[in-house]
Structures are given as structure tokens and as C-alpha cells.
Amino acid sequence: MIKFENVGVVYPGGVKALENINLEINEGDFVIIVGLSGAGKSTLLRSINNLVKPTSGNVVVDGNQVTNASKKELKKIRSDIGMIFQTFNLVNRSSVLKNVLTGRLSQVSTIRSITGLWPKEDKQIAFDALERVEILEKAYVRGSNLSGGQQQRVGIARALAQKPKVMLADEPVASLDPVTSRVVMSYLKKINQDLGITTIVNLHFLDLAKEFGTRLIGLREGNLVYDGSVDDVSDADFENIYGRSIKSSDLIGEDD
């Protein structure tokens, strides 16, 4: 489904965010990426939809070259990739339903999107997405009137409304309390299990990674240092990822 071929990213000033990443993610995987701040987690995630363009190597998604895709090709590729952000990115003055419908923008004409004349089928897709994250009753509430956890569930519904093949979540629970974080993660996990959408999540907290992930990817200073089952990860692996002698129990709830 997703392949990284010798991918490197160097930011202005010579900072190496990723170095020679070779990685394959299978269709239907639920992958969690961990590492210290600055390890390259967000860069890796955002190179999948070319929000960050690699300076070397290639990223391939569902057989399509992403790194060197034309604007038209990239638009089509991105229409199949849902994105969930740490800061929710909702239009606070718009209703929940309108926010979710923006996930359908790639499927409707510009005139329809500007005038708000959404096809009935697209509205039903939006309603279905809201129902899946159990927030349908808030469809006509303004985004600004929701709690942080509710706003993130709307963000998931918006991404889901795209009918994506891949779901990317960049620190989706970083600003949420522990209870709400588990609620949000449970929705992502259930969507992955029920719909088979390939899901990749960057996380701060290793307890959530161990609770919800099936496959763990560890990054350290832009290098891939762990790729395996969450069940198999050891204290030595965590030490290799985080660069210091620690036990996995010490990292529960720790911010990166």
C-alpha cells in the first residue's frame, strides 16, 4: 500500500529530518510512529501525501509515485488520503455538518462547494461519518461550541467522508486529556478494523501506542530504528528509540 524507497528529507539550513528510510506499510495496517521530538515523525507522515516533499528517494502510495507526481496526479492521490491534525483545523463558525462536508471537496464542483448546494449523496456520507464517531446529534452545532474531544471526532469524520484508502493522524490526541485520548484512539482503531483503512498515527504517549497499535515504528534522529509488532517491543528497543536507558513502564504518559 505505502512504500518508502531511500527517502531523505533535508530542511533549509541542512537539518536532516529523515535519512535513507526504507519501509513498507501493508494495506489495512494500523501503524503507530513514536520517537523523541524532532525524530522525524511528522515529516515521515506528511511525506506520504507530499505535504513535505522528500529531497531524495521516492514515496509510493497504492502503486502511485507521490514524490514526483504532477499537480493533477497529486490531487487524485490526496483525495484517497484522509488527514487528521493535532489542532483539529475546523472552521469554528461553520456547523459540524459543513465541516465534515469539506472532506467531499475533491468530489464536487467548485460552484457546488461555494454555494453549499451539496448533493444528497454527499450529505448522507457526512451523516454516516458522524454516526460512526457517535456525534451525529451535533451535526447542526457550530464547531466553536464543541469540546476538544468532540472537535477531534469531527476531524475524524471529515477525513472519513473522503472515503479514503489511507488515514494519517498527526498527534491526534496531544492536546486532549487521557480519558478523551483513549476515546479518540478507540474510534481510529475501530474504523481501521471495520473498514480496513490503512491507518498511520504519530503519538506522544507510549501507553496508547502499546494499547492500540499492532505495529510500531520507532524513529531516532531521522533514522528508522524499530519496525515490528507492538507485542514484541522490549525495553532495549525503547532505549534504542529514545537514546537513554529506560524501562517501558517509565514512558507511560510521557510527552515526547
C-alpha positions in Angstrom: 0.0 0.0 0.0 2.7 2.5 1.0 6.4 2.2 0.2 9.3 4.4 1.2 12.3 4.0 -1.1 15.6 5.5 0.3 13.6 8.6 1.4 15.5 11.5 2.8 14.4 15.0 3.8 16.8 17.9 4.5 15.3 21.1 5.6 16.7 24.6 4.9 19.8 25.1 7.0 21.0 21.5 6.4 18.8 19.8 9.1 18.3 16.2 8.3 14.7 15.3 9.2 14.8 11.8 7.5 17.7 9.8 6.3 17.5 6.8 3.9 14.2 5.5 5.0 13.1 2.1 3.5 9.8 1.0 4.7 6.7 -0.8 3.5 3.2 -0.5 5.1 0.6 -3.0 4.1 -3.0 -2.4 3.2 -5.1 -2.5 6.3 -2.2 -2.0 8.8 -2.7 0.1 11.9 0.8 1.6 12.5 1.9 3.9 15.3 5.1 6.0 15.0 7.0 7.0 18.1 10.2 8.9 18.9 11.5 12.0 20.6 10.5 15.4 19.4 12.5 16.2 16.3 12.9 12.5 15.4 11.1 12.9 12.1 7.6 11.5 12.9 5.6 14.3 11.4 8.0 14.6 8.4 7.6 10.9 7.7 3.8 11.1 8.0 3.5 14.2 5.8 5.8 12.9 3.1 3.1 10.3 2.3 0.7 12.9 0.9 3.6 15.2 -0.2 2.9 17.9 2.3 6.6 17.5 2.9 8.5 16.8 -0.3 11.4 14.4 0.1 14.8 15.7 -1.1 15.8 12.2 -2.1 14.2 8.9 -2.7 10.5 8.1 -3.5 7.2 7.5 -1.8 4.7 5.3 -3.5 1.1 5.0 -2.4 -1.2 2.3 -3.9 1.1 2.0 -6.8 1.3 5.7 -7.5 4.5 7.7 -7.3 3.9 10.6 -4.9 7.2 12.4 -4.7 7.3 13.4 -8.4 3.6 13.4 -9.1 2.2 16.3 -11.2 -0.3 18.6 -9.7 -3.2 16.7 -11.3 -1.9 13.4 -10.2 -1.2 14.6 -6.7 -4.7 15.9 -6.3 -6.1 12.5 -7.2 -3.6 10.8 -4.8 -4.5 13.1 -1.9 -8.2 12.5 -2.5 -7.6 9.0 -1.3 -5.6 10.1 1.8 -7.5 11.4 4.9 -5.6 13.7 7.3 -6.3 14.3 11.0 -4.5 17.1 12.7 -3.5 17.9 16.3 -5.2 21.3 16.1 -8.4 19.9 14.7 -8.5 22.6 11.9 -12.2 23.1 12.0 -14.0 26.2 10.7 -15.4 27.3 14.1 -18.2 29.5 12.7 -19.5 26.7 10.5 -21.7 23.8 11.6 -20.3 20.4 12.2 -22.0 19.1 9.1 -20.4 21.8 6.9 -17.0 21.0 8.4 -17.4 17.3 7.6 -18.6 18.1 4.1 -15.3 19.7 3.3 -14.0 16.2 3.1 -16.0 15.8 -0.1 -14.5 18.9 -1.8 -12.4 16.8 -4.2 -15.6 15.1 -5.4 -17.8 18.1 -6.2 -17.7 21.1 -8.4 -16.3 24.4 -7.1 -19.7 26.1 -7.7 -21.5 23.5 -5.5 -19.0 23.8 -2.7 -19.1 27.7 -2.8 -22.9 27.8 -2.8 -23.4 25.0 -0.3 -25.5 23.0 -2.7 -24.1 19.7 -1.7 -25.6 16.6 -3.4 -27.9 14.5 -1.3 -25.4 11.6 -1.5 -22.6 13.6 -0.1 -24.7 14.8 2.8 -25.6 11.2 3.6 -21.9 10.3 3.5 -21.2 13.1 6.0 -24.1 11.9 8.3 -22.8 8.4 8.2 -19.3 9.5 9.1 -20.6 11.5 12.1 -22.6 8.5 13.2 -19.5 6.3 13.1 -17.8 8.6 15.6 -21.1 8.9 17.6 -21.5 12.7 17.3 -24.4 12.8 14.8 -26.6 14.8 17.2 -24.1 17.7 16.9 -24.5 18.0 13.1 -26.0 21.5 13.2 -24.0 22.8 16.1 -21.2 25.4 15.5 -17.7 23.9 15.7 -16.8 26.5 18.3 -19.4 25.1 20.7 -17.7 21.7 20.9 -15.2 20.3 23.4 -11.7 19.4 22.2 -12.6 15.7 22.1 -15.7 16.4 20.1 -13.8 18.6 17.7 -11.3 15.8 17.1 -14.1 13.4 16.4 -15.4 15.8 13.8 -11.9 15.9 12.3 -12.0 12.1 12.1 -15.5 12.3 10.4 -14.2 14.9 7.9 -11.3 12.6 6.9 -13.6 9.6 6.8 -16.0 11.5 4.5 -13.3 11.4 1.8 -13.8 7.7 1.6 -10.0 7.3 1.9 -7.8 4.3 1.4 -5.3 5.7 3.9 -5.8 7.7 7.1 -3.0 9.8 8.5 -3.2 11.2 12.1 -0.5 13.6 13.2 -0.5 13.7 17.0 -4.3 13.5 17.1 -4.6 13.3 20.9 -1.7 15.6 22.0 -4.0 18.3 23.3 -6.6 16.0 24.9 -6.9 14.6 28.4 -6.1 10.9 29.0 -9.7 9.7 29.0 -10.6 11.6 25.9 -7.4 10.5 24.2 -8.5 6.8 24.6 -11.9 7.6 23.2 -10.4 9.2 20.1 -7.9 6.3 19.6 -10.7 3.8 20.0 -12.6 5.4 17.1 -9.5 5.3 14.9 -8.9 1.6 15.8 -12.5 0.7 15.2 -12.5 2.4 11.8 -9.4 0.6 10.8 -10.9 -2.8 11.9 -14.3 -2.2 10.4 -13.4 -0.5 7.1 -9.9 -1.8 6.6 -8.5 1.7 6.1 -4.7 1.7 6.3 -4.1 3.9 9.4 -0.8 5.6 10.5 -0.7 7.6 13.7 2.0 9.7 15.3 1.7 9.6 19.1 3.3 11.2 22.1 2.3 8.5 24.6 3.7 5.0 24.6 1.0 3.6 26.7 -1.5 4.5 24.0 0.8 3.0 21.4 1.0 -0.3 23.3 -2.7 -0.3 23.9 -4.0 0.5 20.4 -1.2 -0.3 18.0 -0.4 -3.5 16.2 2.8 -2.4 14.5 5.2 0.1 16.0 7.7 2.2 14.0 10.5 3.9 16.0 12.4 6.9 14.7 15.6 8.4 16.1 17.2 11.5 14.6 15.6 10.8 11.3 16.6 7.1 11.2 14.3 4.1 11.3 15.5 2.2 14.4 12.5 -0.1 15.1 9.8 -1.7 13.0 7.9 -4.6 14.4 4.9 -5.8 16.4 3.9 -3.8 19.5 3.8 -7.0 21.4 7.4 -7.7 20.7 8.9 -4.3 21.6 11.3 -4.5 24.5 13.0 -2.1 27.0 16.1 -2.4 24.9 14.1 -1.3 21.8 12.8 1.7 23.7 16.3 2.6 24.8 17.4 2.5 21.1 14.4 4.7 20.1 14.8 7.2 22.9 18.5 7.2 23.3 18.8 6.6 27.0 18.5 3.7 29.4 14.8 3.4 30.4 12.1 0.9 31.0 8.9 0.9 29.0 6.9 1.5 32.2 8.8 4.7 32.7 7.4 6.1 29.4 3.8 5.6 30.1 2.1 9.0 29.7 5.4 10.8 29.0 5.3 13.6 26.5 8.0 13.3 23.7 
